[in-house]
Amino acid sequence: MGSCKASYSVLLLYFFIGFCFVHQCFAIGAETNQSAQLLVDASEALSQKIPETLFGIFFEEINHAGAGGIWAELVSNRGFEAGGPNTPSNIDPWSIIGDESSLIVSTERSSCFERNKVALRMEVLCDSEGTSICPAGGVGIYNPGFWGMNIEQGKTYKVVLYVRSLESIDVSVSLTDSNGSQTLATANIIAAASDVSDWTKAEVLLEAKASNPNSRLQLTTTRKGVIWFDQVSAMPLDTYMGHGFHNGLVEMLADLKPRFVRFPGGCFVEGEWLRNAFRWKETIGSWEERPGHFGDVWKYWTDDGLGYFEFLQLAEDLGAFPIWVFNNGISHNDQVSTSSILPFIQEALDGIEFARGDRDSKWGSIRAAMGHPEPFDLRYVAIGNEDCGKHYYRGNYLRFYDAIKRAYPDIQIISNCDGSSHQLDHPADFYDFHIYTSANNMFSMAHRFDHTSRNGPKAFVSEYAVTGKDAGAGSLLAALAEAGFLIGLERNSDVVEMASYAPLFVNANDKRWNPDAIVFNSSQLYGTPSYWMQQFFRESSGATLLNSTLQMNSSTSIIASAITWQNAEDNRDYLRIKIVNFGSNTVNLKISVAGLESNSIQLSGSTKTVLTSSNVMDENSFKEPKKVVPIKSLFENAGEDMDVVLSPRSFTSFDMLIDSDNLRIAGTDSLYKSSI
């Protein structure tokens, strides 16, 4: 993320350009309406194919986006490792049911898992009979998950845990409300001492009899003795494509139709210190064996159930290309010298083999054992994140680049250094460009790549967003500025290959960054205006960009683009014209379309979609999740010449059904197919 250091893409020059640009936008004051004309030339000679990968998503483990977010695990600190390797340790957020007269709970290094040695020891002092009787509900421990578990009536949840005892056990595994007074589902693990004298895996399925968005998992007993627990997991059986992802959150990603998934960061890849950086080898294999780690940039523990394998699987499930960002021996505070970088290079090569290697290869065989015998389609890797200015970056980068290209010459490599205004001094297939700035400056950045060299590596705008007071907690103003910026990227898609918003998710209980595209808690979710803005571009990747020209008297507050695309659901072809009116005045726009056969634009079947609101700082919320969302209506005056009205502070898309008998995609012999 860009907050890790000053955004290297935000140049002082652009502040002044943005100021002057926006000053011009609003200098018109006295006019109520403005007039403009948009000329669209749909002829093949002036059109160009947009890259298949132009718009995608960037996932970073920030704001509990993964742990307690898209990864459907309900238990927080499931292996009792978050308190550190030394015991006794903090078991937070686990808590005790009962008091010191009835049980003693501690941690010790007695687990059967070599990389997760900490286990919980529960000594129960009360019993079901005798002089010290346990409370009716028993004593034990509970876990509230990530600010409450969302348990839904009729759904089934799988609880897996490891248990050991020298005596027979009778443990109640229950889902309850937040104070344990209402039981939503329960089952018992009953075993003789001989069955649990060594660590034993136990599984129960719990079907919820009621719903509660603030539930917890309880492990209780009324039997005296000592019980050890470790690696306690609870997950719904119903997950996205059965791969462990949160249905609702990932469905929102799928609705964007992303063409790539950049992961797992961001600063999460670097770490404040290398010892806390994301290391892919620690996140594969069975979940019980994953040690987890403390992400010291965003300040929370992750069990790494959402690991390298799962990120690759997520990209595949979304029909997107994975883009793996790996550590290049550099964190925020320490660096590995180029002369000592070889082990990090080998780790990257091993990671590529894990994703792409044959099932009989060393690392490919581990992937196959995890349930994916066929290789993942990994074509892109990024060497580090925002490290260009670091002392050892260029030396390390060149070593990584040479080694990867020798072993995998087809892999496309992304440099951290910005090549938009000058040529790079090192080889790369792409250069990374990040921009976090005000709304006015973001809108002016639509022209950032107009004069970029068309030779050399392409741009990957992997992080962009309006931030600061203009953004609020996700404002319409921010979305409009970003829409203008994306139209600029679309128009420059001969040099810009990929773009993604950041950050993607925020758990409302742990807001480390503001704003974000999707906001959620245990049971609710909504998209900010910036999320809905991205839906206007979901058909752009692989479409055909048409030549278009705006003619205006005095205003520069609007920007537009035009594409043609085919809807895979009805196999019909559409002309889409997108226009941002960033100004505070209504604009009367005359649209003229040339280059099509007469009457190619159909009179019916066309639509108009508008993103706007009564106040430019309006936001969505849990209370009003759709206060600012696109409104779709029929567009009845579609034709080669059209007069339309653009509301102030709005983003409008016109989708016009066209007769495509003679419409061809630039540079191809076939029509482009997409879906809506």
N, C-alpha and C positions, 0 to 999 in steps of 0.2 A: 504494500500500500504506500501511497505517496507521503503519508505523514511520517514515515520512518526517517525521512530527510527532506530537504527542500526539493520540490519537484523540478527536475532538471529541464523540463520542457517549457516551463513558464518563464519566458524571457521578459526582461524589463521592456524591451522594445514593444512586445505585444500588449503590455499594459497601456502604453500610450496609444498604440493603434486602436485597441479596444475602446479606450476612453473617447478618442476622437470619433470613432465609428458610431458609438452609441449616442454621443452628443448630437451627431447629425441626425440619428433616428428620431430624436425627440425635439429637434429644433423647429418642427413644423407647427407645433402648438395650436395655432388658431384654426387650422383645418379640422373639420369633423370627419370628412372622408378623404381618402386618397385614391388615386387611380393608377393602375399599372397594367401592363400587358405581358403575357407569357406566350412565347412562340416555341412550339414543340415540333421538331423535325423527326419523324418516325422512319425516315429512309434508312436502309441498311448501311449505306455508305458512311453515314455520320454516327452510327450507333456503335456501342462496344459491349462486349461481354463482361459482366461483373464477376469477380472471383467467386467460386463456389463457397468460399470460406469467409466471406466478408464479415458477417455478424455472428458472434458466439457469446459465450459466457465465461466469466472468470470466477472461480470459487477459491476463497481463502478461508482457512480456519481462523475466523475472527468473529467476535460478537456471539460466540457459541453457535456458529452457523452449522457446524458438523456435529460436535458433541452436544446433544440436546437440541439438534436441528434436523438436518436432512438424514442423519443416521438415526434409525428408529429405536436404538437402545434407550430404555427408560431409566436404567440405574446409573447413577453418577458415582464414580469411584468404585466400580464393580469389583476390582481386585484388591482394594484397600492399600493401593500403592501410592496414592496421591500425597500422603503424609511424609513420603520419603522412605529410604531404605533402612533407616535406623529405627529400632523399636525401644520403648513404646512410641507410638506415633499417633498423629491426629487422624481420625477416621471420618472427618467431615465429608459429605453431609449426613453420613449415618448417625443415628441417635439411638439412645437406649430406652427401652420400655421397661420400667421398673426402677428400683433404687438399689443402693449398695447393700441393703439387707437381704435382697433377693437375687442379685447377680453381680458379677464383676466381669467387665468387658475390657480386653486389652489386645494388643497386637504382638506378634512374634514372628521370627523368621523360620517358619516351619512348613511352608507350602511345598507341594510336590512339583511346582513349576520353577525350574531353575532360574528363569529370567524374571520371575515374580515371586520372590521368597516370602513376602509379607502375607500373613494370614490373620484372621480374627479368631481370638480365643474367647469363648463365652462360658464362664463358670456359673452354673445355676445353683443357688443356695437353697431355694425353696423346693417344694414337692407337691404332689397331688394329695398327699396324706401325711400324717405325722404332726409334729409340733410347729413346723414352718410351712404353712400352706401358701402356694402361689396364688396370685390374683386369678379371678375366673377366666380372664382372657389370656393368661400366661404372661411370661416375661420374655424379653428378647431384644431385638434390634429392628429398626425400620430405616428405609431410604426414601426420601421424598422426590428423588429424581432431579430433574433440572427445573426447579421452581414449580414442582407439582407434576404428577403423571396424569395424562389425559386418558382416563379409562372410559370406554364406551360400551353401553349395554349391548349384549349380543355378540360382541367380539371376543375372540379367544387370544390369550396371551401365553407365551411359552416362557416358563421360568426354568433356568438351568443354574445349578450351583454345585459346588464341591463341598463335601462334608466328611468329617472324621470324628470318631468318638470311641472310647474304650468301653462304653456301656451302650445298651439299647437306647434308641432315640425315638421320639414322637414329636416331630416339628411341624407346626402349622405354617403353611406358606399362604399368605393372604394379601389381597389387594383391598385397601380400606380407604375411607375418606381421610382428610388431613389430620384428624386427631384420633383416628382409630376406632371411633364409635360406631361407624357403619361399615359392615363387611360387604364388599362388592363381589368377591369371589374368594374361595378358599379350597385348599387341599392339604392333605397330610403326608409327610414322609415318615414312614414307620419302618424301622429296620433293627434287626438284632445286632448285638455288639460285634459278632463275627463278620457281619456284612459291611460294617463301616470302620473296622479297626485300622484299615488303611484308607487313604483318600479315595472317595467314591463319588462318581458323577451321578447326580440325581436330576430328573426332569419332571415337571408337572405342567399340565395345561389347565389354565384357569379361564372359564367362560364368565364374563361379567354379567351380573344380574341387574345392575343399575349403572348409571353414568355419573362420573364426577371428574371435572377437569383439574382438580387439585388433590389427586390421590397419592397414596404411598404404598410401598411394598413392605410387608412385615414378615419376620421370621420369629416365631414364638414357640414356647414350650412350657409345660407345667411339670416337667420331670427333672429331678435333681441330677446333676452331673456336669461334665465338661464336654462341650461341643466346639469343634473348630469349623469355620466356614471360609471359603475362598471362591473367587471368581463367580460372583452372583450376577446373573443376567436376566433381564425381562424384556421381551420384545413382542409386539403384536405379530400374529401369524400373517396378517394381511399387510404386505409391504410392496413397494413399487416393483413390479415384475418379479416378485419373490426374492429380491436381492438385498433386502434389509434397509431400503430407503423409505423415508417418510412419504406416503402417498401424496398428500396435498401439496407439500412443498416442491416435490420433484415434478408433479403435474404442472405447476406454475412455470417451471423451467421448460418443460416439454412444449408448453403453449407458445414459447418464444421461438421454437424451431431453431435452436442454436446449431451452428455448423461446426463448432469446436468447443471444447471445455479446457480452459487453462487451469492448472492446479499444481500444488496445494497452496500456493501463495506466489507473490507477496512476501512480506517480512517474516511470515511464519516459516518460510524456507530458510531464511538466514539465521534467525534467532538473535537475541541481544549478544549471546555468546554461542560459540560453535557447539558447546556441550549440550545446548538446549535446542539446536536446530532440528528440523524434521529430517530423519534418516530413514529412508525407505525400507531398508532391510529389517528394521525394528518393527515394521508395521505389516508384515506379511506372515503367512502361516496361520495356524489356529488362533483364534482370538484369545484363548486362555494363556498362550505363550507370549503375547505381545506385552512388552514392559510398560508401554505408555510413556509419556514425557510431559514435562511442564513447559508450555509455550511461554517463554519469558518475555516475548514482545507484547502479547495480548493478555498475559498474566492469568492463565488458567491451565489446569491439568486436562489432558486428553488421554483416554485409554487407547486411542489409535485403533478402535474397531473400524473406523473409517480410515483405511490405509491405502497404500499405493495400488493394491489390487482392486479395491472398491472404487477408487477414482477412475481407473481404466474401465471397470464394469459400468460405472455411471455414464461415461462418455458413450460407450457402446449402446447402452439402453436408450440413450437420447438420439442415437443415430448421428453422433458428432465425432469429430476427430479429437483424440486426446492431445493436449500440449503439456508436456511434463517440464516443470521448472525445478531444477535441482541445484543444490548448494555447490558452489565452486571453491570451497575452502575459505569463504569470507562471511563473517557475521557483522553485526553493527560495531562490535568492539574488539574483535581479534581476527587475524588473517593467517592463512598458511602461505608460506613463501612458495614461489614458483618452483624452486629447487626441491621442495618437499611435497609437491602436490600429487604425485603419482597415485597414492592410495585413493584419493578422492576421484581421480580419473577412472580408476578401475571400478569404483563403486557406481559411477555413472554408466560405464559399459555393462556392468552386471545388471543394472536396472533396465537398460534397453534389451538385453538378452531375456530378462524375465518377461518383458512385454511381448517381444517379437520372436524369441528363440523357439526352435523346434522342441516338441514335448520331451525329446530325449536329451536335450542340452541340460547343463547343470541347473541353471536358473529357470529355464523353460519347464523343466520337470516339476519344479515346485509350483509354478503357476498351474500346470496340468493337475497336480494333486489337489489344488484348491478348487477344482471344478471347471477349469477353462482350458481344455487341451489344445484348442486352436489359438494361434497368436492373436494378440490385440493389434489393431491397425495404428500403431504409433509411428507417425511420420515427422513430428515436430518436437524439438526440445529447446529449452531456453537455459543458457549457461548463466545462472545467478539471477538476482533480482535487484535492480537499482544499484548496481555495484560499479558502474563505469568509472567513477572518480576514485575508487579505492586503489591503493598503491600497487597491489599485486594483481589487479583484475586483468589487465591486458596480457600480462605474461601467463597467468593461469588460463585465460580464455584461449589463447593460441594453442596451448598444450591440449586442452580439452577438444578444441576444434579439429586439430590434426588427428588425434586418436580416434574420435568418433567418425570422421570422414574416411579414415582408413578401414575401419571395421564395418561401417554402415554408410556407404557413399550417398545413399538416397535420403538419409535423414536431413531434414531442413533445420538449420541451426539459427537461433535467435540471439543476437547480441544485446547487451544492456545499453549500449551507447547509441545516442540519437544521431541518425544520419539524415534528418529532414532538411537541414540547412547547410550541411557540408558533408563531403564524402568521408566515410569511415577510413581509419588507418589500419584496418584489419579485415580479413575476409568474413563474410556473413551472408546468409540467405535472407534474413530479416533483421531489422533493428527495432528495438522496443521504444515506445513513446508513451509517456504518462502525462496527464494533464488534470490537475485539480485547481479550480479557479472560480472567480465570480461569474454570475450569469452573463453580464455584458461582455466580459472577455471571452467566455466560452462561445457565445454567439459569433463574435468576430473571428474566432479561430476556425470558423467554417472555411476560411480561405488559406489556412495554414499550409496546405500542401499544393496550392495552385502553382507555385513556382519551384517546387521540389524537383530535383533531377529525376528524369524518367529512366536513367541508367543505374545499375547497381542494385543493392538489396532493396526489398520492399519494406514498407512500414507496417508494424504491428502495433496498433493503438490499444494496448492491453489493459489500460486503466484510464478511465475518464469519468469525471463527474463535476457538477457544480457543487461547491462547498461554501462554508461561511454563512453569513446572515441571509444571503439570497436563497439558500437551500432550505432553511428552516429544518423541519424534520422530514422533508421530502415535498417540495412545493411545486406548483404548476410552473412558476417562473423558471425553476431549475430545469424542469422537463422540456420547456420550450427552447431554452438556450441549448440544451443537449441535442434536441431534435435538429436545430439549425446546424450544429456541429456535425452531426451524422449525415445530414444531406450534403454537407461539404465533403465528407469522406466518400460518400457514394459517388459524387461527381468526380472525385479524384481516385476512383478505385482502380485505375491503371497503375497507381503507385502505392496505394493503401490496400493491403491484402486482407487484414483482419482487424476487428475492433470489438472491445467488450467493456461494459460498465463495471464500476467497482465502488463499494463492495456489493455483493449480491444479497446477503442475508443479514438480519439482526434479530436476535432474541431480545424482546423488549425488556427483559430483566438484566441484560448485560450489554448495554450499548457502549461499545468501545470506539465507535466511529459513527459519524453522522454526516449526510444521510445515507440510506441504503435502499436497494431496490424492493426488497420484500421484508416485511416486518411480521413477526410471529410470536406467540407464546405457546403454552402447552396445548391449547385447544383452538386458537384463532390465528388467522393470517390475512394479510392484505398486501396488495401491491401499491407502492407509491406512484405518483404521476410519472416518475422516471421509468418505472417498470412498464406502465401502459404505453408510454411513448415508444418503447422498443418494439412493441407489437406492430407498429406501423412499418417496420423494416424487416419483418420476418420473411417476406417473400423476395427480398432484394438479392440475397446471395444466389449467384448463378443466373440471375435475370439479365435482361438486356437494358443497358442505360441508353436513353435517347438524348440526342442533342437538344438542349433547351436554353432559351435566352429570355431574361427578364428586362423589360423596358419600363423605366419609371421616371416620373417627372423630377422628384426631389428626394423621395424616401429610399433609404437603403435598409429598411426594417423588415423586409421579407426575403426569403430564399426558397428556391423550389428545385425539384428534380422530377424526372419522368422515366418510368421503366415500363417494359412489357414483360408479362409473366403468364404462365398457364396454371390454372387451378386443377390439381390432380383429381379432385373429387368430382368435378363435372367435365373435365377435359376441355374447358373453354378458356379462351385467351382474353387477357385484360390489359388495358392501359391504366397504369396508376400514376397519378400526378400528386405529389406531396408538396405542401406549401406551409411554411411557418410564417405567421404574422407576429413578429416580436414587438411591434409597436403598439401604442395605446389608441390608435385610430382604426376605424373600419377602412378596409381597402376594397374598392371595386376593381375586380380583376377580369380582364378579357383574355380568354385562353383560345389560341388558334393552333390547331394541329394539322401539320402538312406531312406529306410522305406516305399517306395511306390512300388506298383506292377510295373513290367517292362512296359515301355512306357506309364505310367500314365500321364506324362506331354505331352500335345498336341503340335504338331509342329506349329499349327496356333492359332490365337486368343490371343496371349500373347503380352504384351506391356512393354515398358521401359519409365519411367518418370524421368527427371533430373531437378534439381534446381541448377543452377550455373550461372556465369557471367564472363566477362573478367577481372573484378576487384573485389576483395573480399569486398571492401567497397562500391560497387554499391548499389544504393537505388532506390526505385520507387518514383514517384512524380506525381503531377497533370499533368505536361507536358509529362512525360513518365510513365504512371501508370502501364505498363507491361514490364518495363525494366528487372526486375528480377522476372520471374514467371516459374512454372514448364513447361517443354516442353515434350510432350508425343509423342512417336513414336512406330512403330511395333518392336517387339523383335523376330527376326527370328530364332535364334539359341537356342530356349528353349529346355531343355532336362535334363536328370539326371546328365549329366556332361556338364558344360558350361565354356567357357573362355570369360571373359568380361573385358572391360577397364573402369576404373573409372577416370574421369577427376580430376585434382587437384581442391581442394576446391569445392566439389560437394556433393549433396545429391541425391542418385539414388534409385529408386524403380523398381523392376522387378515383374510384375504381370503375372503369368503363369497359363494358363488354364489347369486344371487337371481332370482326370477321377476319380470321387470320389466314385465309387461303394463300395470300402472298406475303405473309409476315414471316421473316426468318431471323434467327438470332445471329448477331454479328460474329463472324469467324467460325460458324458451325453450319452443318447441313440439316439440323433438326430443330424442332421447337423445344424450348425449355419447359420442363414440368415441375410444378411446385404444388403446395397445398395451403389451405387457409384454415 
